[in-house]
Amino acid sequence: MRRRDFLQGVAVGALTFFFTTPLGSAPIVPTRPGTYPEDFNAYLKISADGRVSCLVGKVELGQGSMTVLAMLVAEELELDPAQVDMVLGDTDLCPWDMPTGGSLTMWHTAPVLRGAAAEARAVLLRMASKALGAPVSGLTLKDGAIWVKATPASRTTFGELVKGRKMERHLGKVKPKPLSDCTLIGRRVPRKDALAKVTGAAQYAGDLRLPGTLHACILRPPAQGLTLATADIAAAERVPGVRIVRDGPLLAVLHPQPDTARKALALVKGTFEGSEPDVDDVRIYQYLVDKAAPGQRVVISRGDVAAGEKRAATVVEAEYRNAYESHATLEPHTSVAKWEEGRMTVWASTQSPFVFRDTVAEALKLGQDKVRIIAQFVGGGFGGKLVGPGAIEAARIARQVPGVPIQVAWNREEDFFLDGYRPAAVVKIRSGLDAGRGAITFWDSTVAGVSQGEAELSYDMQSNRYQAPTVPNLHPLKVGAWRAPNAHTNAFARESQLDALAAKAGLDPVTLRRRLITDARLLRLLDLAVETFDWEPAPGPTGRGIGLACGAWRQGLVVAVAQVTVDKTTGKVKTERFLEAVDVGLVVNPDGARQQVEGAITMCIGQALSEEIHFKGGRILDKNFDTYLLPRFSAIPRIQVVFADNATSVSQGIGEPPVVPVAAALANAVFDATGARVTHVPFTPERVLEALKLVPAK
Amino acid sequence: MNATVSFTLNGQPVTVASPRDRMLVWVLRDELGLTGTKVGCEAGLCGACTVLVDFEAVPSCSTTLGDVAGKAVLTIEGLALDGHLNPVQKAFQEHHAFQCGYCTSGMIMAAWAFLKKRPKATRSEIVEAMEGNLCRCGAHVRILDAVESAGKAMGGVR
């Protein structure tokens, strides 16, 4: 019952209760039942010298979890966040948690941690009351000391009270401080990882220097779908210091020096078997549509679409596509594994310490208690490090060389080759507006490549139908979760389509949305965005190059406004200005949240304009940053971020929501600039030129 | 074949026995234990491994040990003096000009090399100077703000 108490205490039922969407329709069920420990001692330890340690199974990917979680503990215990030592992502020390992804940290973990800290505060006050012989109501606390308000000399400290032991007393349901008493929540606080990161001291998995480490470089097939058959290792074995480990199709060259291991690997001659997919980056879209077709099912349906179409005065039919996209974290996947005394320890670059633990255990047929994952600072995740094939590789090799730490650090080519990409997708939409231009009479959508996740937003539709495929293993390449999975694909299609409908009906994009939006929160956010951008919307194309799009991730809402210029001779799109208005409920750490929004906008400028995995069969043609193009400094616009004042509602995560509408806002801005509708992400200069050819001459 | 190569590292003389064509980033990280310099692409395309050689910013993944013989190499670890952060480090800290931090050492080194020469640089000159350094988290705006303010702190007030 105690977990429920925590949750009720902070009015959040993330784990045990259903949430409803703004539409009040489909309940959102947490993807996995939580088993957060009920004893607050699992999260908080007070040492004999009074230092407070906070243990959480999340990791620091750069998104600021270390800082914001410390803020919550510091708030309840009246500390400076600098006085809270964060221990993150160690499966032996930290309580179980979900992966660090899906914007779950603030939604799931934060209320649990805040409840634990509130209970710890109450327990400490009772202990102090007994020690000082004064009622709790007469006590005050700050910076790890507790004293009698009337006689401040009568004081004690957390360290003296707890003496480094577990706190045995429990109080059950304890309410966190009311927001009006909070001094940290809502304030800018210095990031706890700043000093380590600006001095180069921050340790990532590849920075471990365990004595005797061997660096393992693994033989890769030239194409996805192929596996190692035979290998000639004679030349590699002649390199002094080289050791070769083979475990089925896994062949690794080990050497004390990482670069020598890599050079020796190049001397291994392998033959490979299996078959490559017969598809490439051009044919992939028809491939997905054809393969998905027999398994298409209606997943959402309301009203009579055929009847709705008869009522439509303006109809638009379009097909929207997006390419495979890589996570391209600047730190490639890296793990160090050591097999010792029947236990496997893996220091990893991971978003999911507990998933890594369970999958390493499964791969090695070990009990979960025989595997320990210790997350290090992670050099970017974005969904790419939710799963850990590299950690499994390191563990399999380490198992064969007991006592020797084995580092597997993928190089850039491997990181592109082995990534689980954002899925390529095709979304077909046919939809119509009534003659009064105030109602969507029908909306008929079929998606292939992703699910229908977040396809709907709170737009009033008289009828709609969404089809999504049920075909397993639809993709010829490995795919995975990429920041706001499904949602950004579906938002691109939906918001582009709405924009096209508005333009065809002679309406500006804001007026149409105002007429359709049924959720007051989204409507307020739309107004906030338009007002902050200081823009008089007009029916497009206006030539000004301003585009708008809305998006949601669970209950987090975003309205994006982009301004671009388009070079009509080269097809190059330059983002000049980008604004997002964001409503994610209570913002605990405003600067941290702002960073996430700025980062999402920047990252998705790459998604929208340049990032695409090129492939032929199973061969991944992008091997480095010369062909796979991340946005560089010259591509960055002026960025504005504004948060809705929504301090009374539950904190939503912030990693995903700001990603969702970016590509759509940019596409709509390209239309406003040129009259050309770009429907294929990324809209590279070539695709923009193609779209420009379709613009009717005036 | 190992050669004996001497150079100055963060103000101290060092001598390394390693092949002359070994890339500096491996010498720094593997031989000398200075892991603040990161490996991102091994092709001079991302800037994560940027260090200064005789005050010029270079990618240490594409610079050999032989290239730095007799020269002065400065890495992120050598930037703070007597425990005081360098103005660029301080600006990155204050502006929160990073997220995951993996590109940060290279960003700071590139910015420092540039500002030493042009503390009064305009925003567009800073953009041009930083163009070779990739950041995946999207800290770009803050990085530009930090570099600009570090320039001012270094006396380059425009």
Chai-1 contact restraints between the chains, C-beta under 6 A:
chainA,res_idxA,chainB,res_idxB,connection_type,confidence,min_distance_angstrom,max_distance_angstrom,comment,restraint_id
A,L61,B,C100,contact,1.0,0.0,6.0,A-B,restraint_1
A,G62,B,Q99,contact,1.0,0.0,6.0,A-B,restraint_2
A,G62,B,C100,contact,1.0,0.0,6.0,A-B,restraint_3
A,G62,B,C137,contact,1.0,0.0,6.0,A-B,restraint_4
A,R191,B,H96,contact,1.0,0.0,6.0,A-B,restraint_5
A,A194,B,Q93,contact,1.0,0.0,6.0,A-B,restraint_6
A,K197,B,F98,contact,1.0,0.0,6.0,A-B,restraint_7
A,K197,B,G101,contact,1.0,0.0,6.0,A-B,restraint_8
A,K197,B,T104,contact,1.0,0.0,6.0,A-B,restraint_9
A,V198,B,Q89,contact,1.0,0.0,6.0,A-B,restraint_10
A,V198,B,F92,contact,1.0,0.0,6.0,A-B,restraint_11
A,V198,B,Q93,contact,1.0,0.0,6.0,A-B,restraint_12
A,G200,B,G36,contact,1.0,0.0,6.0,A-B,restraint_13
A,G200,B,I76,contact,1.0,0.0,6.0,A-B,restraint_14
A,G200,B,E77,contact,1.0,0.0,6.0,A-B,restraint_15
A,G200,B,S105,contact,1.0,0.0,6.0,A-B,restraint_16
A,A202,B,G101,contact,1.0,0.0,6.0,A-B,restraint_17
A,D207,B,T35,contact,1.0,0.0,6.0,A-B,restraint_18
A,R209,B,G33,contact,1.0,0.0,6.0,A-B,restraint_19
A,Q257,B,D30,contact,1.0,0.0,6.0,A-B,restraint_20
A,D259,B,W26,contact,1.0,0.0,6.0,A-B,restraint_21
A,T329,B,R136,contact,1.0,0.0,6.0,A-B,restraint_22
A,L330,B,G40,contact,1.0,0.0,6.0,A-B,restraint_23
A,L330,B,Y102,contact,1.0,0.0,6.0,A-B,restraint_24
A,L330,B,C103,contact,1.0,0.0,6.0,A-B,restraint_25
A,L330,B,R136,contact,1.0,0.0,6.0,A-B,restraint_26
A,E331,B,Y102,contact,1.0,0.0,6.0,A-B,restraint_27
A,G379,B,C100,contact,1.0,0.0,6.0,A-B,restraint_28
A,G379,B,Y102,contact,1.0,0.0,6.0,A-B,restraint_29
A,G380,B,C100,contact,1.0,0.0,6.0,A-B,restraint_30
A,G380,B,R136,contact,1.0,0.0,6.0,A-B,restraint_31
A,G380,B,C137,contact,1.0,0.0,6.0,A-B,restraint_32
A,R412,B,C41,contact,1.0,0.0,6.0,A-B,restraint_33
A,E598,B,G138,contact,1.0,0.0,6.0,A-B,restraint_34
A,E598,B,V141,contact,1.0,0.0,6.0,A-B,restraint_35
A,G599,B,Q99,contact,1.0,0.0,6.0,A-B,restraint_36
A,G599,B,C137,contact,1.0,0.0,6.0,A-B,restraint_37
A,G599,B,G138,contact,1.0,0.0,6.0,A-B,restraint_38
A,T602,B,G138,contact,1.0,0.0,6.0,A-B,restraint_39
A,T602,B,H140,contact,1.0,0.0,6.0,A-B,restraint_40
A,M603,B,G138,contact,1.0,0.0,6.0,A-B,restraint_41
A,N624,B,C41,contact,1.0,0.0,6.0,A-B,restraint_42
A,N624,B,A43,contact,1.0,0.0,6.0,A-B,restraint_43
A,N624,B,L45,contact,1.0,0.0,6.0,A-B,restraint_44
A,F625,B,C41,contact,1.0,0.0,6.0,A-B,restraint_45
A,F625,B,L45,contact,1.0,0.0,6.0,A-B,restraint_46
A,F625,B,C46,contact,1.0,0.0,6.0,A-B,restraint_47
A,D626,B,L45,contact,1.0,0.0,6.0,A-B,restraint_48
A,L630,B,L134,contact,1.0,0.0,6.0,A-B,restraint_49
A,R632,B,E131,contact,1.0,0.0,6.0,A-B,restraint_50
A,F633,B,V127,contact,1.0,0.0,6.0,A-B,restraint_51
A,F633,B,M130,contact,1.0,0.0,6.0,A-B,restraint_52
A,F633,B,E131,contact,1.0,0.0,6.0,A-B,restraint_53
A,F633,B,H140,contact,1.0,0.0,6.0,A-B,restraint_54
A,S634,B,V127,contact,1.0,0.0,6.0,A-B,restraint_55
A,S634,B,E131,contact,1.0,0.0,6.0,A-B,restraint_56
A,I636,B,H140,contact,1.0,0.0,6.0,A-B,restraint_57
A,I639,B,V141,contact,1.0,0.0,6.0,A-B,restraint_58
